[in-house]
Amino acid sequence: MKKSLSIVIPVHNVQSSIVAEVDRLLEIVADLTTDFELMIVDDGSTDGTEEVLYEISCRYPQVRSRRYSPQQGKATAIDLGLAAAAGEVVMIQDMDRKLTTEDIQSLWAMHIDASAAHAGVMPQQPIAQPAKPQPAKPLLPGDPQPLEQDLLSRLSSWGADIAELESLTEVSVPEETASAASSEAVQPPAPRLKMPRFLRRIQEFATGE
């Protein structure tokens, strides 16, 4: 993962030491990334620091410098350097307590690891799918179309009605009035109704026979 790096260096009266420090930092940072800068902030130096910084920035395009006067303190220099820094990762190099090569490498690795962890994609949790309804059993063997549950309920009720109808042994037929001269004839019981085959099969299915 490519990241840009800025090292902010607040300085004051470092005419004799700043060149060596810049050379050291450039060698370290060049091994970490190709996108970097050294942001040097001159806190009102009274020696030749300003001229030296100008020469360094002309020699190395990765070195930038800012200056203000009179001296306002290291905290102000750091704030100005942070505001002017362009890198995604920013480190502060104190000339009184310098970061070692190992310090810089460790800080850079920590930033890269944290960025990679933040950009990582969390594994998606499987989404619970609703259980698929079991298909209804076919009405008759070999029937390719299963019946819906509500239709099965209606057929069951229908089968019960058919069973009740089949239990009737006779049907009352209203008496017919014959001619005035003839006497009343007693009609024989109506024959038992025979259930059609397809109704019987539905009844057998509905009643579980």
Salt bridges, closest charged atoms under 4 A:
GLU21 OE2 - ARG24 NH2 2.95
GLU21 OE1 - LYS98 NZ 3.48
GLU37 OE1 - ARG64 NH1 2.69
ASP42 OD2 - ARG67 NH1 2.68
GLU50 OE1 - ARG67 NE 3.21
GLU88 OE2 - LYS3 NZ 3.65
ASP94 OD1 - LYS74 NZ 2.97
ASP94 OD2 - ARG97 NH2 3.58
ASP96 OD2 - LYS74 NZ 3.13
GLU166 OE2 - ARG200 NH2 2.76
